[in-house]
Amino acid sequence: MKKEVLYVFLMLASYNFSFAQEQSILINPGSTGIGVRTTGGVFLGDNAAGFGAGGQFKFLFSPRVNSEWFLDYMNSAAGLNGYRKDTHIGWSVQFALIKDGFQTRKPIPFVEAGQCFDWTVVGYRKNNSPENANPQKAKRNDPLFSSATQTGAGVAWFPISRLELNAQLQYMIHFGKDVHLEFNDDDYAFGISQLKGTSLQGHLLGTISISWYLIQPPKKRI
């Protein structure tokens, strides 16, 4: 009986040692992952705010430089009778502000910058009454394509080697045509306007994401 107990104890000790060793291994340059994200946005030009979801692809270029390639869809309410729908597809480069980069168990503050393409639809109902809630009676624009650049900051955390939790806040500035709703003094939309050129009235975008690194090059122990 004592031999069996000793055997089980040695197996558990070996497993715990191996698990601890694995836990001390962090991602190295070349690590590749995929993830999911939830987004919240405030559109300054449309008095709109809403939430959405999407996915992302991650690739670590160096210990301090990570990248994020993303696709988001957002649905926002605008004023008392309007809406805005946005699809974002783009990328961001994230630079860690600590010398250990993305290879530490500590929370990792970073700054980021990138670019994305947008497909935007805005629309409104003539009023908020139930008889006018049918989308066929709503006024809307055709999907408008534009591009944007974004910059921001965030925090990443690796509780285990392959898992990244990430929170970030960005500001996007749009280029090309800009579409937005026109509101009266009572915050009701009554028209749709399209303008050419850069729109400094972009939008704030907050994102919380979780990523799992499927591919890792040979690992280093710390």
C-alpha positions as CSV (number, residue, x, y, z in Angstrom):
1,M,0.0,0.0,0.0
2,K,2.9,2.4,0.9
3,K,4.4,1.8,-2.6
4,E,1.2,2.7,-4.3
5,V,0.8,5.9,-2.2
6,L,4.4,6.8,-3.0
7,Y,3.9,6.2,-6.7
8,V,0.8,8.4,-6.8
9,F,2.7,11.1,-4.8
10,L,5.6,11.1,-7.3
11,M,3.2,11.3,-10.3
12,L,1.4,14.3,-8.8
13,A,4.7,16.0,-8.0
14,S,5.9,15.4,-11.5
15,Y,2.7,16.8,-13.0
16,N,2.8,19.9,-10.8
17,F,6.5,20.5,-11.7
18,S,5.7,20.2,-15.4
19,F,2.7,22.5,-15.1
20,A,4.8,25.1,-13.3
21,Q,7.4,24.9,-16.0
22,E,4.8,25.3,-18.7
23,Q,3.3,28.3,-16.8
24,S,6.8,30.0,-16.8
25,I,6.9,29.8,-20.6
26,L,5.8,33.0,-22.4
27,I,5.0,33.8,-26.0
28,N,8.0,34.5,-28.3
29,P,8.2,36.5,-31.5
30,G,6.3,34.7,-34.3
31,S,3.5,33.6,-32.0
32,T,0.2,33.6,-33.7
33,G,-3.3,33.6,-32.2
34,I,-7.0,34.1,-32.8
35,G,-9.6,35.7,-30.6
36,V,-13.0,37.3,-30.0
37,R,-13.9,40.8,-29.0
38,T,-16.7,43.0,-27.9
39,T,-16.7,46.7,-28.7
40,G,-18.5,49.8,-27.6
41,G,-18.4,53.1,-29.5
42,V,-19.4,56.7,-29.3
43,F,-19.9,58.5,-32.7
44,L,-19.5,62.2,-32.0
45,G,-20.9,63.5,-35.3
46,D,-24.1,61.4,-35.0
47,N,-24.8,61.7,-31.3
48,A,-24.8,57.8,-31.5
49,A,-23.6,55.1,-29.1
50,G,-23.8,51.4,-29.3
51,F,-22.1,48.0,-29.0
52,G,-20.9,45.2,-31.3
53,A,-18.8,42.1,-31.6
54,G,-16.1,40.7,-33.8
55,G,-13.0,38.6,-34.1
56,Q,-9.3,39.1,-34.5
57,F,-6.0,37.6,-35.5
58,K,-2.8,38.3,-33.5
59,F,0.8,38.1,-34.5
60,L,3.8,39.0,-32.3
61,F,6.6,40.7,-34.3
62,S,9.1,41.2,-31.4
63,P,9.0,41.0,-27.6
64,R,7.6,44.6,-27.4
65,V,5.6,44.8,-30.7
66,N,2.4,42.9,-31.1
67,S,-0.2,43.3,-33.9
68,E,-4.0,42.9,-34.1
69,W,-6.0,42.3,-37.3
70,F,-9.7,42.7,-36.6
71,L,-13.2,42.6,-37.9
72,D,-16.0,44.3,-36.0
73,Y,-19.7,44.9,-36.5
74,M,-21.5,47.6,-34.4
75,N,-25.1,48.6,-34.1
76,S,-25.7,52.1,-32.5
77,A,-28.7,54.2,-31.6
78,A,-28.6,57.8,-32.7
79,G,-30.7,60.5,-31.1
80,L,-34.4,59.6,-30.4
81,N,-35.2,58.0,-33.8
82,G,-32.0,57.2,-35.6
83,Y,-29.5,54.4,-35.9
84,R,-26.0,53.8,-37.3
85,K,-24.5,50.4,-38.4
86,D,-20.7,50.1,-38.9
87,T,-18.5,47.3,-40.1
88,H,-14.8,47.8,-39.4
89,I,-11.9,45.7,-40.9
90,G,-8.4,46.8,-40.1
91,W,-5.2,46.4,-38.1
92,S,-3.3,48.0,-35.2
93,V,0.3,47.7,-34.0
94,Q,0.7,47.6,-30.2
95,F,4.0,48.8,-28.6
96,A,4.6,47.6,-25.0
97,L,5.7,50.4,-22.6
98,I,7.7,48.1,-20.3
99,K,11.0,46.6,-21.1
100,D,9.8,43.0,-20.7
101,G,7.3,43.6,-23.5
102,F,4.6,41.0,-23.9
103,Q,6.7,38.3,-22.2
104,T,5.7,38.9,-18.6
105,R,2.9,37.9,-16.2
106,K,2.3,41.5,-15.2
107,P,-0.3,43.8,-16.8
108,I,1.3,45.3,-19.9
109,P,0.4,48.9,-20.8
110,F,0.8,49.7,-24.5
111,V,0.2,52.4,-27.0
112,E,-1.1,51.6,-30.5
113,A,-1.8,53.0,-33.9
114,G,-3.4,51.5,-37.1
115,Q,-5.8,51.8,-40.0
116,C,-9.1,50.4,-40.9
117,F,-11.8,50.4,-43.6
118,D,-15.5,51.1,-42.7
119,W,-18.8,50.3,-44.3
120,T,-21.4,52.7,-42.7
121,V,-25.2,52.9,-42.9
122,V,-27.2,55.6,-41.1
123,G,-31.0,56.0,-41.0
124,Y,-34.0,57.2,-39.1
125,R,-37.7,56.8,-38.6
126,K,-40.0,59.7,-39.2
127,N,-41.0,59.5,-35.5
128,N,-40.9,57.1,-32.7
129,S,-44.5,55.9,-32.9
130,P,-45.1,52.1,-33.4
131,E,-46.8,52.6,-36.8
132,N,-43.6,54.1,-38.2
133,A,-41.3,51.4,-36.7
134,N,-41.4,49.4,-40.0
135,P,-37.9,49.6,-41.6
136,Q,-39.5,50.0,-45.0
137,K,-40.7,53.4,-43.9
138,A,-37.3,54.5,-42.6
139,K,-35.0,56.8,-44.4
140,R,-31.5,55.5,-44.9
141,N,-28.4,55.9,-47.0
142,D,-26.8,53.3,-49.1
143,P,-23.7,51.6,-47.5
144,L,-20.9,54.1,-47.6
145,F,-17.3,53.0,-47.8
146,S,-14.5,55.0,-46.1
147,S,-11.2,54.6,-44.4
148,A,-9.9,55.7,-41.1
149,T,-6.8,55.9,-39.0
150,Q,-6.8,55.2,-35.3
151,T,-4.6,55.6,-32.2
152,G,-5.0,54.7,-28.6
153,A,-3.7,52.8,-25.6
154,G,-4.6,49.7,-23.6
155,V,-3.5,47.0,-21.2
156,A,-2.7,43.3,-22.0
157,W,-2.3,40.5,-19.5
158,F,-1.2,36.9,-20.0
159,P,-2.5,34.8,-17.1
160,I,-1.0,31.7,-18.8
161,S,1.4,31.5,-21.7
162,R,-1.1,31.1,-24.6
163,L,-4.0,33.2,-23.3
164,E,-4.2,37.0,-23.6
165,L,-6.8,39.3,-22.1
166,N,-6.8,42.8,-23.6
167,A,-8.6,46.1,-23.0
168,Q,-8.1,49.2,-25.1
169,L,-9.5,52.6,-26.0
170,Q,-8.9,54.2,-29.5
171,Y,-10.0,57.3,-31.4
172,M,-10.7,56.9,-35.1
173,I,-10.5,59.7,-37.7
174,H,-12.3,59.1,-41.0
175,F,-11.0,60.0,-44.5
176,G,-13.0,60.2,-47.7
177,K,-16.8,60.6,-47.6
178,D,-18.4,61.0,-44.3
179,V,-22.1,60.3,-43.7
180,H,-24.1,61.5,-40.7
181,L,-27.6,62.3,-39.5
182,E,-28.9,65.9,-39.1
183,F,-30.9,66.5,-35.9
184,N,-33.3,69.2,-34.8
185,D,-33.2,70.9,-31.4
186,D,-35.3,68.1,-29.9
187,D,-32.7,65.4,-30.9
188,Y,-34.9,64.0,-33.7
189,A,-33.1,63.1,-36.9
190,F,-34.7,64.7,-40.0
191,G,-32.1,64.2,-42.7
192,I,-28.9,62.5,-43.9
193,S,-25.8,64.4,-45.0
194,Q,-22.7,63.2,-46.9
195,L,-19.5,65.2,-47.0
196,K,-16.2,64.7,-48.6
197,G,-12.8,65.1,-46.9
198,T,-11.4,64.3,-43.5
199,S,-13.8,64.2,-40.6
200,L,-12.1,65.0,-37.3
201,Q,-15.4,64.2,-35.6
202,G,-14.6,60.5,-35.6
203,H,-15.5,58.1,-32.9
204,L,-14.2,56.6,-29.7
205,L,-14.0,52.8,-29.7
206,G,-13.5,50.7,-26.6
207,T,-12.6,47.0,-27.0
208,I,-12.3,44.1,-24.6
209,S,-10.9,40.9,-26.2
210,I,-9.6,37.4,-25.4
211,S,-7.1,35.6,-27.6
212,W,-5.6,32.1,-27.7
213,Y,-2.1,31.7,-29.3
214,L,-2.4,28.5,-31.4
215,I,1.1,28.7,-33.0
216,Q,4.3,29.3,-31.0
217,P,7.9,29.1,-32.1
218,P,10.5,27.3,-29.8
219,K,9.9,28.6,-26.4
220,K,12.2,30.2,-23.9
221,R,12.0,29.7,-20.1
222,I,12.1,32.5,-17.7
